[in-house]
Each structure stands twice: as C-alpha cells, then as structure tokens.
Amino acid sequence: MLLVAVAAVRVSSRSGLPSLLLYLGIGVAMGQDGIGNISFDNAELTQVIGYAALVVILAEGGLGTKWKEIKPALPAAAALSLVGVAVSVGVTAAGAHYLVGLEWRQSLIIGAVVSSTDAAAVFSVLRKVPLPARVTGVLEAESGFNDAPVVILVVAFSTTGPIEQWYVLLGKIALELAIGAATGLAVGLLGSYGLRHVALPASGLYPIAVMAIATVAYAAGAMAEGSGFLAVYLAAMVLGNAKLPHWPATRGFAEGLGWIAQIGMFVLLGLLVTPHELAADFVPALLIGLVLTVVARPLEVFVSLLPFRIPWQEKTLMSWAGLRGAVPIILATIPMVTGIADSQRIFNIVFVLVVVYTLVQGPTLPWLARTLRLGDASEAADLGIESAPLERLRGHLLSVSVPTGSRMHGVEVGELRLPKGAAVTLVVREGTSFVPSPTTVLRRGDELLVVTTDPVRDAAEARLRAVAEGGKLAGWLGTGGSADR
C-alpha cells in the first residue's frame, strides 16, 4: 500500500491533482465496496489516529515555514483565521439550512467543518507556479492558524446539549488560542536552545528530538486546556527557524513522517466511507460546496483583508485557493463520536464536497495564477546550509549548497568576506572536490565546506545568506550580514 501511495505522488505531480484524492481512492478501493472488501466503521479510532496524524503534519508544516516570509503575512492570516472563519461558517451554514433543508445544528457543524483550509493541498498543485511571498505566506499561515478555532467550533456545535452563546464561544476561542500560542512558543524556544547547546552523539538523533519536542508542545497545550494544534505549529515554526544542527536531515525526516501520516490518514478515511451511501448526499454536497466556493470563501477573503493593501488579483487567487483537505474529513467524525443526529449524513456530505471541489479547484489553480500574472519565477531559492557541531574542537562545519538563482553565483571566495575565525576549506563542483583560493569563483550547484569557530558561527551563516540574497555588495547596499564591516 505504501508503494502504491508513493507511486500515486508521481501521478498527482503530473496531473496537477493533490495526492490526497489518490490516497482517499486507495482507501475506498480497499473498503467494503471495493476490491479489498475490508469492513471498517470505527469513527472513534479514525478520529484518534487522524488527530495524531495532524500533529505530525502540522509539525512538518511548521518546520518548513520561513519566518521572513510569514512575518509580513501574520496580520492578514490572523484576520482570515478568525474573522474569515466566522464569515465562512455563517454563510455556509445558511446555505446548508435554506438550500438543503438541514437543521441549524447540522448546518453549523458543516459550516465549521469545511472552514479549515489545507496548505499541503494548495501547494501540491502550485509547486510549478512560484507565487509572490505575500500570497504563499498568507495561505500557509492561514492553514496553520485556522485549524484551532475551527476545532473549537466543531466540538462546541457537536455537543448534545444546547449550543453556547456566541460571546461565550468567542471568549473560549480567544483563551484557548492564547494558551496554545504561549505554550507553543515557550516549548519551541526551550527546545531550540537545548538542541543548539547540547551536542548529541549521533546526527540521526536530531530529527527524532525535533519531532519529539513538537509533540510535547501539542501535549502541553492540550493539557493546559489550550489549542494543541496551534501550539505544535508554532513550536515547529520556532524550531524550523532556529538554525539547528543537521537541518537538511531533520527536514527530510519530518517530510517523510508527514507523508506517512498523510497516507495512513487518508487511506483510513477512505476505508471509513461507504461509497454506495454517497449517492443520496451527492446533490446536497454540490450545493453546499457551491455556496462555500463561490460565495463564502470570496466573501471571507475580501471582508477579512479589507484593512490590508492587497491587490485584487492576489485576493482572487486566495479565494480560489481555499482547498479543503484532511482536516474537514477528520472533523466530520466528531459528531459521529458524540452521537449527533444525521452525523453519517454530515460525514458523507463533507467527504463528497472535499473530493469534488478539490477536483475542480486543484487543476485550475495554476491556470488562474498565470492568468492573474502572479507567477514569480525570478525568486531565488533559499541557500541550503547544514551545520554539524564539532564538540571537542569548539567549532562548526557548515555544508553550504548554492542553488539555482542564488546571487552567490559569480562571487569569489575572498569576496564573501567571512568573519575572522571562518574559512571556506573545500568546494565540491560536479563531483570533483578541491581546496579553493581567494580568487576561486563560485558557481550554481557548488557545495562548500565552511569551518567556523563557535563564537562566529551565527555571523558566518548570516554573511553567507546575505551574499546569497544580495551578491558581493551585500551589506554595502543595506542587505543583511554585518560581518563585512
């Protein structure tokens, strides 16, 4: 099954479809109406495993979030995650009630469930269309932040008793978000400090420690009655921007765990659904999805981002890029566990809605981005730097990869102007390694080995990144990296 899922990633990359659809298809094919003929209807187990998988997926997403890109987008993302979620829930619930005839409780549950977006689904179809940093930052931050308020709303609406007043829900959301944010930042800062100052005996322990710290953040946030999902995302984002040792290996390990979590979660969700029961809820799902996609999502984006000076082209793309993924289907199991009336119908509607509208929106996103002229192929790739601590020598060995588009191309080694205590000791070019001279010209695709003493390690990395972004005149023209002065 894992091999089939890995092959499905290749298919999805060529077709432009998010891989979640193929994983769901594998689960459905293995189910009781498929070739596997496996009977599975344990919604509670699915919810537990789904939550665990979401922790891993959010951690992997947080580790890959670049602070310099997401920082300018935080206010807009916060508005989308709070005001936008409220608008989306209200409009979608009204559509479900008046167009489909669902009771208000069921309508509110569906409205809350489908208000969560999935960055993995968005970027899996936009990987070939580089977007402006502001658009990617807002979409990525929104998907990391809006899970928390949505989970709170779904749980509140899925209780068998009366629904709490709106101001009580608002206060609960604010409190849980504050606790989750504080917990996540605290765990992330403590964890990054520990990993940077304690040299582990094996490089393979760093990825394990990073994922363990992210999981501790979720546990601590949940035990403090805060938002564990927000805690794990923020803790992972702090860790991902902390310049930890052996970072490429850690990133690859987290990405592999994220893929396994997605595969297992979607296959299990596909097993849970019964295909022959979906026909009766197909038209209601299309109607609710139409309201969500054409009315609720655009209204959510334009109302939430009204105070921000964002061009209409970017708002239009954000409106169409509100893809739904794993979270809505997992959250749809909550009313099944709590025993809400028509909970199976809610799950079926959400399942059909996610599949159909991902099929519609996914392949058309790259076309829309090109039509709106939002592709930005000129952005340079980030400089890849891996650090290996040399504990006994009180130094660090930096492995630096020069990507395509980096302004380090054409710079001489001497023009790097690294701080005293740092030096380029080896260059690997096209499989051949050599010791560079000060006049050696660096090229795209080169790999450098830079040895630094412990006190200047951060300054050396800052200088390397500054040259990669600003070229040989970095520092003189206001680009970061003060080591050259």
C-alpha positions, 0 to 999 in steps of 0.5 A: 500500500505504501508503494502504491501511495508513493507511486500515486505522488508521481501521478498527482505531480503530473496531473496537477491533482493533490495526492490526497484524492489518490490516497482517499481512492486507495482507501475506498478501493480497499473498503467494503465496496471495493476490491479489498472488501475490508469492513471498517466503521470505527469513527472513534479510532479514525478520529484518534489516529487522524488527530495524531496524524495532524500533529505530525503534519502540522509539525512538518508544516511548521518546520518548513515555514520561513519566518521572513516570509510569514512575518509580513503575512501574520496580520492578514492570516490572523484576520482570515483565521478568525474573522474569515472563519466566522464569515465562512461558517455563517454563510455556509451554514445558511446555505446548508439550512435554506438550500438543503433543508438541514437543521441549524445544528447540522448546518453549523457543524458543516459550516465549521467543518469545511472552514479549515483550509489545507496548505499541503493541498494548495501547494501540491498543485502550485509547486510549478507556479512560484507565487509572490511571498505575500500570497504563499505566506498568507495561505500557509499561515492561514492553514496553520492558524485556522485549524484551532478555532475551527476545532473549537467550533466543531466540538462546541456545535457537536455537543448534545446539549444546547449550543453556547452563546456566541460571546461565550464561544468567542471568549473560549476561542480567544483563551484557548488560542492564547494558551496554545500560542504561549505554550507553543512558543515557550516549548519551541524556544526551550527546545531550540536552545537545548538542541543548539547547546547540547551536542548529541552523539549521533546526527540521526538523533536530531530529527527524532528530538525535533519531532519529539519536542513538537509533540510535547508542545501539542501535549502541553497545550492540550493539557493546559486546556489550550489549542494543541494544534496551534501550539505544535505549529508554532513550536515547529515554526520556532524550531524550523527557524532556529538554525539547528544542527543537521537541518537538511536531515531533520527536514527530510525526516519530518517530510517523510513522517508527514507523508506517512501520516498523510497516507495512513490518514487518508487511506483510513478515511477512505476505508471509513466511507461507504461509497454506495451511501454517497449517492443520496448526499451527492446533490446536497454536497454540490450545493453546499460546496457551491455556496462555500466556493463561490460565495463564502470563501470570496466573501471571507477573503475580501471582508477579512483583508479589507484593512490590508493593501492587497491587490485584487488579483492576489485576493482572487487567487486566495479565494480560489485557493481555499482547498479543503483537505484532511482536516474537514474529513477528520472533523466530520467524525466528531459528531459521529463520536458524540452521537449527533443526529444525521452525523453519517449524513454530515460525514458523507456530505463533507467527504463528497464536497472535499473530493469534488471541489478539490477536483475542480479547484486543484487543476485550475489553480495554476491556470488562474495564477498565470492568468492573474500574472502572479507567477514569480519565477525570478525568486531565488531559492533559499541557500541550503546550509547544514551545520554539524557541531564539532564538540571537542574542537569548539567549532562548526562545519557548515555544508553550504549548497548554492542553488539555482538563482542564488546571487552567490553565483559569480562571487569569489571566495575572498569576496564573501568576506567571512568573519575572522575565525571562518574559512571556506576549506573545500568546494565540491563542483560536479563531483570533483572536490578541491581546496579553493583560493581567494580568487576561486569563483563560485558557481550554481550547484557548488557545495562548500565546506565552511569551518567556523569557530563557535563564537562566529558561527551565527555571523558566518551563516548570516554573511553567507545568506546575505551574499546569497540574497544580495551578491558581493555588495551585500551589506554595502547596499543595506542587505543583511550580514554585518560581518563585512564591516 
